[in-house]
Amino acid sequence: MTPTEPRGHSDIYPSAHQPELPVDRFLVDEVPGEDSVPLDVLIVGGGPAGLACAIELSRLSREDAGKGGELGDLEIGVLEKAAALGEHCLSGAVVNPAAFLELFPGIAVDDLPFRGAVGADSVYMLSESGKGRLPTPPPMRKHGNYVASICEIVQWLGGKAEESGVNVFTGFPADALLVQQGRVVGARTAPAGLDREGDPGGGFMPAMDLAAQVTVLAEGTRGPLSQAWLHSEAVGSPNPQIFALGVKELWQVERPLDRVIHTLGWPLPRDAFGGSWMYPMGPDLVSLGLVVGLDYRQSTLDVHELLQRLKGHPLVREALSGGECVEWGARTIPEGGYYAIPERLHGDGVLLVGDAAGFVDVPSLKGIHYAMFSGIFAARATFQALKSGSSDRAALSPYDDLVRSSVIASDLYRSRNMRTAFKSGFYRGGIRSALSIVSGGRWPRKRIAVEEDAAEPKAVTPAGTFNPDGQYTLSKVDAVFRSGNATRDDIPSHLISAAEIPGTVQELYEHMCPAGVYETGEDGLVVNAPNCIDCKATDVLGPRWTPREGGSGPAYKRM
């Protein structure tokens, strides 16, 4: 059965309505222009992976120069699409400090940008009004980890990078890779100041080229340049990458939360994979979020709405009572694990790091320290390649060896079938996942094969009724306001959708998008592009996301 052949008259196959990835849009066969910025290493993305790479590479360069090395000080640049570092970063986040201690030898944990150590933790199975305490599975035990704001982590890392001489260019999205005879030679930024028709308007700023010997792709989840490069190189993986959508709120509360809390069950339907968290961010702040796999089965499932319903549960209401939602955001998360890692992470003049490579361990809910480790390994491989006088595919290949012999690969291998086990349903998946934990990942022995999310059928289901009160429960418009969205109303649309989309598919997009970008219209899909907060959910199942002018999108401060 092909993806376009419905299993029933009411099934939707998202892949049948998704435009092709515009590879030629993201890979440009041109040399950098005469006015290009010359760099030794260009890092696309200013998140934990990209900044860790820049910091480690700068350290190696300084040490080599101090020893009289011939390489000299490297010119390192980081391109970040947000107006300020951290404004496009969102995570839980409970952090394993191992990568920080590797990157900053001798530093005290108390000097790291964390909110506090994890004390007690609890896991609950929820029903609509009740809860049952579960034993905390070993991968979810958080002792020795720290609650943190990913925004604050990135801001802190950015300061360390700039102190070490790294050029950090905020507000400059990478719009395309510059490629010569299969070799990546730099990147081109997105222009700014275009009107709705794409013509130069007030404040127009043309695209800028940056030339580099090595370009490190640290774009995060669903990075378009990373997708295009992997496609052009025909780099696959045993399983396709699969994704989840996480929606998060930060609440200012009257009473501190005394532990880390995770939940399973309600309000998710039984055929959807996911769960929620509540983390104490200090005496008066609580992080609340819900993550749902995008392989869910119901066409009108709405993750934002589910989070609002979750706030009606007594466990959550008690924690938030008397409080106020001060920030909101959403993003996609790679969940495919070990078998979805690209078979090759390097090429001529290019490396792939962090979430762009899928370095997330779903059972332990961890990705930040893996992203940073991958950035550190990329820096070491890049430095040695440049020392050897080459940055071709062979010279950069040690990066793959470093990753595959590291804690990244060993941890993800141990949990290699735990997420995909839930493709057989929540209860069967739970049993198979538990057996995988007990056996240390040795059962099941074979890879559980899966399809990409867009190939999974969605059953057409009626939408429920939800009336947010605007205070405790939020509409999507209210939520986007709390994201700090700074996008101009007259910006060109950066979302590519198919020409004709059936009404049931329009409704799928409307519910899938947590920011109210899509609406079902009598004359076709209505796209409110300025609402977009770059979560990339529809890039997985529907309209394609492309870069837009710098500073657009959310402006998270403490997420």
C-alpha positions as CSV (number, residue, x, y, z in Angstrom):
1,M,0.0,0.0,0.0
2,T,1.5,3.4,-1.0
3,P,1.1,6.5,1.1
4,T,-1.5,7.9,-1.3
5,E,-3.7,4.8,-1.0
6,P,-6.2,5.3,1.9
7,R,-6.9,2.4,4.2
8,G,-10.3,3.7,4.7
9,H,-12.5,6.5,3.1
10,S,-11.8,8.8,6.1
11,D,-8.0,8.4,6.3
12,I,-5.6,11.3,5.5
13,Y,-2.0,10.6,4.4
14,P,-0.2,13.9,5.1
15,S,2.6,12.9,2.7
16,A,0.1,13.0,-0.2
17,H,-0.4,16.8,0.4
18,Q,3.1,17.9,1.4
19,P,5.2,19.8,-1.1
20,E,8.6,18.4,-2.0
21,L,11.6,19.7,0.0
22,P,12.9,22.6,-2.2
23,V,16.5,21.4,-2.3
24,D,17.6,23.9,-5.0
25,R,16.3,26.7,-2.8
26,F,18.7,25.7,0.0
27,L,21.7,24.6,-1.9
28,V,23.1,27.2,-4.3
29,D,25.8,26.4,-6.9
30,E,27.7,29.7,-6.4
31,V,31.0,30.9,-5.0
32,P,30.7,33.5,-2.2
33,G,30.4,37.0,-3.6
34,E,33.3,39.5,-3.7
35,D,32.0,41.3,-0.5
36,S,31.6,38.0,1.4
37,V,32.8,37.7,5.0
38,P,35.9,35.4,5.1
39,L,35.9,32.9,7.9
40,D,37.8,29.7,8.7
41,V,34.8,28.1,10.3
42,L,31.1,29.1,10.0
43,I,28.6,27.7,12.5
44,V,24.9,27.9,11.4
45,G,22.9,28.1,14.6
46,G,23.6,29.7,18.0
47,G,22.1,27.0,20.2
48,P,24.0,24.7,22.7
49,A,25.6,22.6,19.9
50,G,26.8,25.5,17.8
51,L,28.1,27.6,20.7
52,A,29.9,24.6,22.3
53,C,31.6,24.0,19.0
54,A,32.7,27.6,18.7
55,I,34.0,27.7,22.3
56,E,36.0,24.5,22.0
57,L,37.4,25.4,18.6
58,S,38.5,28.8,19.9
59,R,40.2,27.2,22.8
60,L,42.1,24.7,20.6
61,S,43.1,27.5,18.2
62,R,44.5,29.7,21.1
63,E,46.4,26.8,22.6
64,D,47.9,25.9,19.3
65,A,48.9,29.5,18.6
66,G,50.5,29.7,22.1
67,K,52.6,26.7,21.2
68,G,53.8,28.3,18.0
69,G,51.5,26.3,15.7
70,E,51.3,27.3,12.1
71,L,47.5,27.4,12.0
72,G,47.3,30.6,14.0
73,D,44.1,32.1,15.4
74,L,41.0,30.9,13.6
75,E,38.3,33.2,12.4
76,I,35.1,31.6,13.8
77,G,31.6,32.9,13.1
78,V,28.2,31.9,14.5
79,L,25.0,32.8,12.5
80,E,21.9,32.9,14.7
81,K,18.5,33.8,13.3
82,A,17.1,35.2,16.5
83,A,17.5,38.9,17.3
84,A,19.4,37.9,20.5
85,L,20.9,34.6,21.7
86,G,18.4,32.2,23.3
87,E,15.3,33.9,22.0
88,H,14.5,31.0,19.7
89,C,15.5,28.2,22.2
90,L,12.9,26.2,24.1
91,S,13.4,23.1,26.3
92,G,12.2,21.5,29.5
93,A,14.9,21.7,30.7
94,V,16.5,19.3,33.2
95,V,20.2,19.2,32.3
96,N,23.0,16.7,32.7
97,P,26.1,18.8,33.4
98,A,28.6,16.4,31.9
99,A,29.1,18.4,28.7
100,F,29.6,21.7,30.6
101,L,32.3,20.1,32.7
102,E,34.0,18.8,29.6
103,L,33.9,22.2,27.9
104,F,35.0,24.1,30.9
105,P,37.5,21.9,32.8
106,G,37.7,22.8,36.5
107,I,34.6,24.9,36.6
108,A,32.3,24.5,39.7
109,V,28.8,23.4,39.0
110,D,27.6,26.3,41.1
111,D,29.1,28.6,38.5
112,L,27.1,27.1,35.7
113,P,23.8,28.8,34.5
114,F,21.4,26.4,36.2
115,R,18.4,27.2,38.4
116,G,19.0,24.4,41.0
117,A,19.7,20.8,41.5
118,V,16.9,18.2,41.1
119,G,15.7,16.9,44.5
120,A,12.7,14.7,44.5
121,D,11.0,13.5,41.4
122,S,7.6,11.8,40.8
123,V,5.9,10.1,37.9
124,Y,2.1,9.8,37.7
125,M,-0.4,8.1,35.4
126,L,-3.3,10.5,35.1
127,S,-7.0,10.0,34.5
128,E,-9.2,13.0,33.9
129,S,-9.5,13.7,37.6
130,G,-7.3,11.3,39.4
131,K,-3.7,10.1,39.5
132,G,-1.7,7.0,40.3
133,R,2.0,7.2,41.4
134,L,4.3,5.1,39.3
135,P,7.8,3.9,40.1
136,T,10.2,6.2,38.4
137,P,11.8,4.3,35.4
138,P,15.6,4.4,35.6
139,P,16.0,6.5,32.5
140,M,13.8,9.2,34.0
141,R,15.6,9.5,37.3
142,K,17.0,13.1,37.5
143,H,19.2,12.9,40.5
144,G,22.5,14.6,39.7
145,N,20.9,16.8,37.1
146,Y,19.9,20.4,37.2
147,V,16.8,22.4,36.3
148,A,17.6,25.2,33.9
149,S,16.3,27.7,31.4
150,I,17.7,26.9,27.9
151,C,17.5,30.6,27.1
152,E,19.8,31.4,30.0
153,I,22.1,28.6,29.1
154,V,22.5,29.8,25.6
155,Q,23.0,33.4,26.7
156,W,25.7,32.3,29.1
157,L,27.4,30.2,26.4
158,G,27.2,33.1,24.0
159,G,29.0,35.3,26.5
160,K,31.8,32.7,26.9
161,A,32.1,32.4,23.1
162,E,32.4,36.2,22.6
163,E,34.9,36.4,25.4
164,S,37.0,33.9,23.5
165,G,37.0,35.9,20.3
166,V,34.2,34.2,18.4
167,N,32.1,36.4,16.0
168,V,28.5,36.0,16.9
169,F,26.1,37.4,14.3
170,T,22.6,37.5,15.8
171,G,19.6,38.4,13.6
172,F,21.1,36.7,10.5
173,P,19.3,33.5,9.4
174,A,21.2,31.3,7.0
175,D,19.1,31.1,3.9
176,A,21.1,28.8,1.7
177,L,24.4,26.8,1.6
178,L,26.9,27.8,-1.1
179,V,28.2,24.7,-2.8
180,Q,30.9,24.2,-5.4
181,Q,31.2,20.7,-7.0
182,G,29.6,19.1,-4.1
183,R,31.7,21.0,-1.5
184,V,30.1,23.4,1.0
185,V,32.0,26.6,0.8
186,G,29.9,28.9,3.0
187,A,26.4,30.2,3.4
188,R,24.1,33.1,2.3
189,T,21.9,34.9,4.8
190,A,18.3,35.8,4.3
191,P,17.5,39.3,3.1
192,A,15.5,41.6,5.4
193,G,13.0,44.4,4.8
194,L,11.0,42.8,2.0
195,D,7.3,43.6,1.7
196,R,4.5,41.0,1.4
197,E,5.2,40.6,-2.3
198,G,8.9,40.0,-1.7
199,D,10.0,43.4,-3.0
200,P,12.5,45.6,-1.1
201,G,10.7,47.9,1.3
202,G,11.8,50.2,4.1
203,G,14.9,49.0,5.9
204,F,15.8,46.6,3.1
205,M,19.0,44.7,3.8
206,P,20.3,42.4,1.0
207,A,21.6,38.9,1.6
208,M,25.2,38.5,2.8
209,D,27.6,35.7,1.9
210,L,30.0,34.2,4.4
211,A,32.9,32.0,3.0
212,A,34.3,29.2,5.2
213,Q,36.6,26.2,4.9
214,V,34.2,24.3,7.2
215,T,30.5,24.9,7.8
216,V,29.0,23.3,10.9
217,L,25.2,22.9,10.6
218,A,23.7,23.4,14.1
219,E,20.3,24.5,13.0
220,G,18.3,22.4,15.4
221,T,15.2,20.4,14.6
222,R,14.1,20.3,10.9
223,G,16.9,22.7,9.8
224,P,16.2,23.2,6.1
225,L,19.9,23.4,5.1
226,S,20.6,20.2,6.9
227,Q,17.6,18.5,5.3
228,A,18.7,19.7,1.8
229,W,22.3,18.6,2.3
230,L,21.4,15.1,3.5
231,H,19.0,14.8,0.6
232,S,21.6,15.9,-2.0
233,E,24.1,13.5,-0.6
234,A,21.6,10.7,-0.4
235,V,22.5,10.1,3.2
236,G,19.9,8.0,4.8
237,S,19.4,6.2,8.1
238,P,18.0,2.8,9.1
239,N,14.8,4.4,10.2
240,P,13.5,7.8,9.2
241,Q,13.6,10.5,11.8
242,I,10.3,10.9,13.7
243,F,9.2,13.9,15.7
244,A,7.1,15.2,18.6
245,L,5.6,18.6,19.3
246,G,6.2,20.1,22.7
247,V,4.1,23.1,23.9
248,K,5.4,24.8,27.1
249,E,4.3,27.5,29.5
250,L,6.2,29.3,32.2
251,W,4.1,30.2,35.2
252,Q,4.8,32.7,38.0
253,V,3.3,31.0,41.1
254,E,2.6,31.8,44.7
255,R,4.1,28.6,46.2
256,P,7.3,26.8,45.1
257,L,7.0,23.3,43.5
258,D,8.9,20.9,45.6
259,R,9.9,18.3,43.0
260,V,10.2,17.4,39.3
261,I,7.0,15.8,38.0
262,H,6.3,13.8,34.9
263,T,2.9,12.4,33.8
264,L,1.6,9.9,31.4
265,G,-2.0,9.2,30.2
266,W,-4.7,11.8,30.2
267,P,-5.4,14.1,28.4
268,L,-3.7,12.1,25.6
269,P,-5.8,9.5,23.7
270,R,-4.5,6.0,24.0
271,D,-3.2,5.9,20.4
272,A,-0.9,8.9,20.9
273,F,2.6,8.8,22.5
274,G,3.7,11.6,24.9
275,G,3.5,13.0,28.4
276,S,3.8,16.2,30.4
277,W,6.2,17.7,32.9
278,M,6.2,20.3,35.7
279,Y,9.7,21.5,36.8
280,P,10.5,24.0,39.6
281,M,12.4,26.9,38.1
282,G,12.8,28.7,41.5
283,P,10.7,29.7,44.4
284,D,8.1,31.5,42.2
285,L,8.4,29.9,38.7
286,V,7.1,26.6,37.3
287,S,7.8,25.2,33.9
288,L,4.8,23.3,32.5
289,G,4.8,21.4,29.2
290,L,3.2,18.7,27.1
291,V,5.0,16.6,24.4
292,V,3.0,14.5,21.9
293,G,4.5,12.4,19.0
294,L,3.4,13.7,15.6
295,D,2.5,10.1,14.6
296,Y,-0.8,10.6,16.5
297,R,-3.8,9.1,14.8
298,Q,-6.6,11.7,15.1
299,S,-6.7,14.5,12.5
300,T,-8.1,17.0,15.0
301,L,-5.7,16.3,17.9
302,D,-4.5,19.7,19.1
303,V,-1.4,19.7,21.4
304,H,-2.0,23.3,22.5
305,E,-5.6,22.5,23.5
306,L,-4.5,19.4,25.3
307,L,-2.1,21.4,27.4
308,Q,-4.9,23.8,28.3
309,R,-7.1,20.9,29.3
310,L,-4.2,19.4,31.4
311,K,-4.3,22.6,33.5
312,G,-7.7,21.6,34.7
313,H,-6.3,18.4,36.4
314,P,-6.2,18.7,40.2
315,L,-2.4,17.9,40.2
316,V,-1.6,20.8,37.9
317,R,-4.2,23.2,39.2
318,E,-2.8,22.9,42.7
319,A,0.7,23.8,41.5
320,L,-0.5,26.8,39.4
321,S,-3.2,28.1,41.7
322,G,-3.1,31.8,42.0
323,G,-0.4,32.1,39.4
324,E,0.0,33.7,36.0
325,C,1.3,32.4,32.7
326,V,4.2,34.7,31.8
327,E,5.7,32.9,28.7
328,W,4.5,30.4,26.2
329,G,6.2,28.6,23.3
330,A,6.4,25.5,21.2
331,R,9.0,23.4,19.2
332,T,9.5,20.1,17.6
333,I,11.8,17.4,19.0
334,P,13.5,14.6,17.1
335,E,12.4,11.2,18.7
336,G,13.8,8.6,16.3
337,G,16.8,7.8,18.4
338,Y,19.8,5.6,17.5
339,Y,18.3,4.1,14.2
340,A,17.3,7.6,12.9
341,I,20.8,9.1,13.1
342,P,22.1,9.8,9.6
343,E,24.6,7.2,8.4
344,R,27.1,9.9,7.7
345,L,27.5,13.2,9.7
346,H,30.2,14.8,7.6
347,G,30.9,15.8,4.0
348,D,33.2,18.0,2.0
349,G,33.5,21.2,4.1
350,V,30.5,20.4,6.3
351,L,29.5,18.7,9.6
352,L,26.1,18.0,11.2
353,V,25.6,18.5,15.0
354,G,22.9,18.6,17.7
355,D,19.2,18.2,17.0
356,A,19.9,18.6,13.3
357,A,21.5,15.1,13.6
358,G,18.8,13.8,16.0
359,F,20.8,13.5,19.2
360,V,17.9,13.2,21.6
361,D,17.3,10.3,24.0
362,V,13.5,10.1,24.5
363,P,13.3,7.8,27.5
364,S,15.6,10.0,29.6
365,L,14.1,13.2,28.1
366,K,17.7,14.4,27.3
367,G,19.2,16.3,24.4
368,I,21.1,19.3,25.6
369,H,24.3,17.6,26.8
370,Y,24.4,15.4,23.7
371,A,24.1,18.5,21.5
372,M,27.0,20.1,23.3
373,F,29.1,17.0,23.1
374,S,28.5,16.8,19.4
375,G,29.6,20.4,19.1
376,I,32.8,19.7,21.1
377,F,33.5,16.7,18.8
378,A,32.9,18.7,15.7
379,A,35.3,21.3,16.9
380,R,38.1,18.8,17.6
381,A,37.6,17.1,14.2
382,T,37.5,20.5,12.4
383,F,40.7,21.7,14.2
384,Q,42.6,18.5,13.2
385,A,41.4,18.8,9.7
386,L,42.5,22.4,9.3
387,K,45.8,21.5,10.9
388,S,46.3,18.9,8.2
389,G,45.6,21.5,5.5
390,S,42.4,19.9,4.3
391,S,38.7,20.1,5.1
392,D,37.4,17.5,2.6
393,R,35.2,14.6,3.5
394,A,38.1,12.3,4.4
395,A,39.7,14.9,6.7
396,L,36.4,15.5,8.6
397,S,35.5,11.8,8.9
398,P,37.0,11.5,12.4
399,Y,34.0,13.5,13.6
400,D,31.8,10.4,13.0
401,D,34.2,8.2,14.9
402,L,34.1,10.6,17.9
403,V,30.3,10.6,18.0
404,R,29.9,6.8,17.5
405,S,32.5,6.0,20.2
406,S,30.9,8.5,22.7
407,V,28.2,8.6,25.3
408,I,25.9,10.0,22.6
409,A,25.9,6.7,20.6
410,S,26.1,4.4,23.7
411,D,23.2,6.0,25.4
412,L,21.0,6.2,22.3
413,Y,21.9,2.6,21.4
414,R,20.8,1.4,24.8
415,S,17.4,2.9,24.3
416,R,17.3,2.2,20.5
417,N,13.8,0.6,20.4
418,M,12.1,2.2,23.3
419,R,10.3,5.0,21.4
420,T,9.5,2.9,18.3
421,A,8.0,0.2,20.6
422,F,5.0,2.5,21.2
423,K,4.1,2.3,17.5
424,S,2.2,-0.8,18.5
425,G,0.0,1.1,20.9
426,F,0.4,2.6,24.4
427,Y,-0.1,-0.5,26.5
428,R,1.8,-3.0,24.3
429,G,4.4,-0.3,23.7
430,G,4.7,0.2,27.5
431,I,5.4,-3.5,28.0
432,R,7.9,-3.7,25.2
433,S,9.6,-0.5,26.5
434,A,9.8,-1.9,30.1
435,L,11.4,-5.1,28.8
436,S,13.9,-3.0,26.9
437,I,14.8,-1.2,30.1
438,V,15.1,-4.4,32.1
439,S,17.3,-6.0,29.4
440,G,19.5,-3.0,29.1
441,G,18.3,-2.5,25.5
442,R,19.1,-6.0,24.4
443,W,15.4,-6.8,23.8
444,P,14.0,-6.7,21.2
445,R,17.2,-7.7,19.4
446,K,16.0,-6.4,16.0
447,R,15.4,-2.9,14.9
448,I,11.7,-1.9,15.0
449,A,11.2,-0.4,11.5
450,V,8.9,2.6,11.3
451,E,7.6,5.0,8.6
452,E,8.2,8.7,8.6
453,D,5.5,10.7,10.4
454,A,4.0,12.1,7.2
455,A,3.4,8.6,5.9
456,E,1.3,7.6,9.0
457,P,-2.5,7.8,8.3
458,K,-4.7,10.2,10.2
459,A,-8.3,9.2,10.8
460,V,-10.6,12.1,10.2
461,T,-12.2,13.0,13.5
462,P,-14.6,15.7,14.6
463,A,-13.1,18.6,16.5
464,G,-14.1,19.1,20.1
465,T,-15.3,22.3,21.7
466,F,-12.8,24.4,23.7
467,N,-13.5,27.8,25.1
468,P,-10.4,29.3,26.8
469,D,-11.0,31.9,29.5
470,G,-8.0,34.0,28.5
471,Q,-6.4,33.9,31.9
472,Y,-5.9,30.3,33.2
473,T,-6.5,28.7,29.8
474,L,-5.2,30.5,26.6
475,S,-6.3,30.8,23.1
476,K,-3.7,30.4,20.4
477,V,-3.7,34.2,19.8
478,D,-3.2,34.8,23.6
479,A,-0.4,32.2,23.6
480,V,1.5,33.7,20.7
481,F,1.4,37.1,22.4
482,R,3.1,35.5,25.4
483,S,5.8,34.1,23.1
484,G,7.0,37.7,22.4
485,N,6.5,37.2,18.7
486,A,8.3,40.0,17.0
487,T,7.4,39.3,13.3
488,R,6.3,42.2,11.1
489,D,2.7,41.9,9.8
490,D,3.7,42.6,6.2
491,I,6.6,40.1,6.0
492,P,6.5,37.7,3.0
493,S,5.1,34.3,3.7
494,H,7.9,31.8,4.5
495,L,5.6,28.8,4.4
496,I,5.2,26.7,1.3
497,S,2.0,24.8,0.9
498,A,0.4,22.7,-1.9
499,A,-1.8,24.5,-4.4
500,E,-4.9,22.6,-3.5
501,I,-5.6,21.1,-0.1
502,P,-8.8,19.3,0.8
503,G,-10.8,20.7,3.7
504,T,-10.0,17.8,6.0
505,V,-6.3,18.3,5.5
506,Q,-6.7,22.1,6.1
507,E,-8.4,21.2,9.4
508,L,-5.5,18.9,10.2
509,Y,-3.0,21.8,9.8
510,E,-5.3,24.1,11.8
511,H,-5.2,21.8,14.8
512,M,-1.6,20.7,14.4
513,C,-0.2,24.2,14.5
514,P,0.0,25.5,18.1
515,A,0.3,29.2,17.0
516,G,-2.9,29.6,14.9
517,V,-1.0,30.0,11.6
518,Y,-3.4,28.0,9.6
519,E,-7.2,28.4,9.2
520,T,-9.7,26.5,7.1
521,G,-11.0,28.8,4.4
522,E,-13.9,28.5,1.9
523,D,-11.4,29.4,-0.9
524,G,-8.6,27.3,0.4
525,L,-6.0,27.3,3.2
526,V,-5.6,30.6,5.0
527,V,-1.9,31.1,6.1
528,N,-1.3,33.7,8.9
529,A,2.5,33.6,8.4
530,P,3.4,36.3,11.0
531,N,1.9,34.1,13.8
532,C,4.6,31.5,13.2
533,I,6.9,30.8,16.1
534,D,9.2,28.4,14.1
535,C,8.2,25.2,15.9
536,K,8.5,23.4,12.5
537,A,5.5,21.0,13.3
538,T,3.9,21.5,9.8
539,D,7.3,21.1,8.2
540,V,7.0,17.5,9.4
541,L,3.5,16.9,8.2
542,G,2.5,19.7,5.9
543,P,3.6,23.1,4.6
544,R,7.4,23.5,4.4
545,W,9.2,26.1,6.6
546,T,11.8,28.3,5.0
547,P,14.0,31.0,6.7
548,R,12.7,34.6,7.0
549,E,14.3,37.8,8.0
550,G,16.4,37.9,11.2
551,G,14.6,38.6,14.4
552,S,11.3,37.2,13.3
553,G,9.5,34.7,15.3
554,P,9.4,34.3,19.1
555,A,11.5,36.2,21.6
556,Y,11.8,33.8,24.6
557,K,13.5,35.1,27.7
558,R,13.3,32.4,30.4
559,M,12.0,29.3,28.6
